[in-house]
Amino acid sequence: MEEIAKQITINISHVVEILAAAIIGIAVIKTLINYCMLLKPVGLKITKETIRVRFGSSVAISLELLLGADVLATAVAPSWDDIGKLAAIAVLRTALNYFLEKELNHMRSINANM
């Protein structure tokens, strides 16, 4: 029974990782399209800051999904080594996400004041 639970959580973890990668991939494509439109004015009123905020939001969501995937991957009968790796990854991704959100909030406040 434990082996079945482990396989299910690992498979879900892989699906979540793929979802996070897809979000980043789509965000990169949208960012490139928006940036190209910014270079060639066609009546769109989009700024570099808006493009950065949109891309940063996608990265933040992806970081949260990847952290969740890591938790799932070590959820069933983890070893101490697995727990240590998860702790290190959690600290790094949480710190990245914290500072990214801080910058995004700063960018949003700047855009709101304009």
C-alpha angles and dihedrals in degrees: 000000000000090000092053091050090049092051092048093050092045091050091049088048090055091049091052091049090051090049091052091049091049091051091052092045093051090045091053091051092047090047092052092048092048092046091051089051089050091055092049107044109221099163096283115135099211125136133205089248092055090051090050093049093050093048092044091052090054091049091050092053090048092051090053091049092049091051089052090049090052091051090051092048091057098035099099117064099327122190121231088255090056091049091050092050091048091051092051093047091046092052093048096046093043091050091048091049093046094053092041091053090047091054092044091052089049091051091048092051090050091050091048091054093053 
